[in-house]
Amino acid sequence: MPDTLRMAGALVPGHTHREQDLLDVSHESLVGVTGDQHHPRSHGEADHAGTIGKRLASVLWYIDGDVAVGDGQGATPYLEDSVDKIRIRAAVDTAPTGSALIAEVSHSTDRSGWTAVGTVTIAAGATTGVTELSAGSLAPGWYRLDVNQVGSTTAGADLTAILVCREPVTAT
């Protein structure tokens, strides 16, 4: 793959089939040219806004089994570089029923105070959800996944969530 996906700040050479499928969908949805966005596979050519396309960086969480409400689910990965936030994607193997599953990604530069980056909702009966984030940069720091709500009849199971970012875009 020409573009490098970084998970939790490190290169990830392999994934399970389920994770790879979600990453492939996420990656393909990112590299399409829309409006003034530039295709990251441009190999450094300037886009319409006079900026240079940058590599993607993603933070990945996987929660095995039934999902439960709680803060700090899974790992608390660290990205050592600033990133521009793009979207949060989530998928489950078992859909929540009765109500939606809602997860929130938070960011901290010092692990003492957490700021919400955004939430993603998987509707009751669905297995995927995506939230486009407002433009903005995030400083180097830690990332946490909080589950704020699960399905009321069936919680939902085997959650994968991805915060998709891009290296900051700089003017040429």
C-alpha positions in Angstrom: 0.0 0.0 0.0 1.6 3.3 -1.1 0.2 5.3 1.8 1.2 4.4 5.4 -1.5 3.9 8.0 -0.2 4.4 11.5 -2.0 2.8 14.4 -1.4 4.0 17.9 1.6 5.9 16.6 3.4 2.8 15.1 3.4 1.2 11.7 1.1 -1.8 11.7 2.3 -4.5 9.2 -0.7 -6.9 9.6 -4.2 -7.0 10.9 -6.9 -9.6 11.5 -9.3 -9.9 8.5 -12.0 -7.9 10.3 -9.6 -5.1 11.2 -8.1 -5.1 7.7 -11.5 -4.9 6.1 -12.4 -1.9 8.3 -9.0 -0.2 7.6 -9.4 -0.8 3.9 -12.8 0.8 3.9 -11.5 3.7 6.0 -8.5 4.1 3.8 -10.4 4.0 0.5 -12.9 6.6 1.8 -10.1 8.9 2.7 -8.2 8.9 -0.5 -11.0 10.0 -2.8 -10.7 13.5 -4.1 -13.5 15.7 -2.9 -13.7 19.5 -3.2 -10.4 21.0 -2.4 -9.0 17.9 -0.7 -6.0 16.3 -2.4 -5.6 12.6 -3.0 -2.8 11.5 -0.6 -1.3 9.3 -3.3 -0.2 12.4 -5.2 3.4 11.9 -4.2 3.8 15.5 -3.1 2.1 17.3 -5.9 0.3 20.5 -4.9 -3.5 20.4 -4.7 -6.0 23.0 -5.7 -5.5 25.0 -2.5 -1.7 25.1 -2.9 -1.0 22.5 -0.1 0.8 19.2 -0.2 -1.1 16.0 0.5 0.1 14.3 3.7 0.2 10.7 5.0 -2.7 9.3 7.0 -2.4 8.5 10.7 -5.0 6.5 12.5 -5.6 5.4 16.1 -7.2 2.0 16.4 -9.1 0.4 19.3 -10.6 -3.1 19.4 -12.8 -4.2 22.3 -13.3 -8.0 22.3 -16.7 -9.4 23.3 -19.7 -7.5 24.7 -19.2 -3.8 24.8 -19.9 -2.1 28.2 -20.2 1.5 29.2 -17.0 3.0 30.6 -14.1 5.4 30.1 -10.7 4.4 28.8 -11.7 1.2 26.9 -8.8 -0.7 25.5 -5.4 0.9 25.1 -4.5 4.6 25.6 -2.3 5.2 22.5 0.1 8.1 22.1 0.8 9.9 18.8 4.1 11.9 18.9 3.2 14.3 16.1 0.4 16.8 15.7 -2.4 15.6 13.4 -5.4 17.1 11.5 -8.5 15.2 12.6 -10.8 13.8 9.8 -13.3 11.3 11.0 -14.2 8.5 13.5 -15.3 5.2 12.1 -16.7 2.3 14.2 -17.9 -1.2 13.5 -19.2 -4.1 15.5 -19.6 -7.8 14.7 -22.9 -8.0 16.7 -25.2 -5.0 16.3 -26.6 -3.2 19.3 -30.4 -3.5 19.6 -32.9 -1.5 21.6 -30.8 1.6 21.4 -27.6 2.9 19.7 -24.0 2.3 20.8 -22.3 5.6 21.3 -18.5 5.9 21.7 -16.4 9.0 22.2 -12.7 9.6 21.4 -10.9 12.0 23.8 -7.4 13.6 23.6 -5.0 14.7 26.3 -1.5 16.1 26.2 -0.8 15.2 29.8 -3.3 12.4 30.7 -4.8 14.5 33.5 -7.5 16.3 31.6 -9.3 14.9 28.6 -11.0 16.8 25.8 -13.6 15.2 23.5 -12.5 14.9 19.9 -15.9 13.6 18.7 -18.4 10.8 19.1 -19.5 8.1 16.7 -22.9 6.3 16.8 -23.8 2.9 15.6 -27.6 2.9 15.3 -29.6 0.1 16.8 -29.6 -2.9 14.4 -26.6 -1.4 12.4 -23.0 -2.7 12.4 -21.2 0.5 11.4 -21.1 4.2 12.1 -19.0 7.2 10.9 -18.7 10.8 12.1 -17.1 13.5 10.0 -15.2 15.8 12.4 -14.9 19.6 12.1 -11.5 20.8 10.8 -8.8 21.2 13.4 -5.5 20.0 14.6 -4.6 17.9 17.6 -1.3 18.4 19.5 0.9 15.4 20.2 -0.7 13.3 23.0 -2.8 10.4 24.3 -6.1 9.2 22.9 -8.8 7.4 24.8 -12.0 5.6 23.8 -15.0 6.0 26.1 -18.2 4.1 25.6 -21.1 6.3 26.6 -24.0 4.1 25.7 -24.6 0.5 24.5 -27.7 -1.2 23.1 -30.4 -1.6 25.7 -31.4 -5.2 24.6 -28.2 -6.3 23.1 -25.1 -4.2 23.9 -23.2 -4.8 20.7 -20.0 -6.9 20.6 -16.5 -6.9 19.1 -16.1 -3.1 18.6 -13.4 -1.6 16.4 -13.1 2.1 16.4 -10.7 4.2 14.4 -9.8 7.9 14.7 -8.6 8.8 11.2 -6.2 11.8 10.9 -3.7 13.2 8.5 -0.4 14.8 9.0 -0.9 18.6 9.1 -1.1 20.1 5.7 1.4 22.9 5.1 1.4 25.6 2.4 3.9 25.3 -0.4 
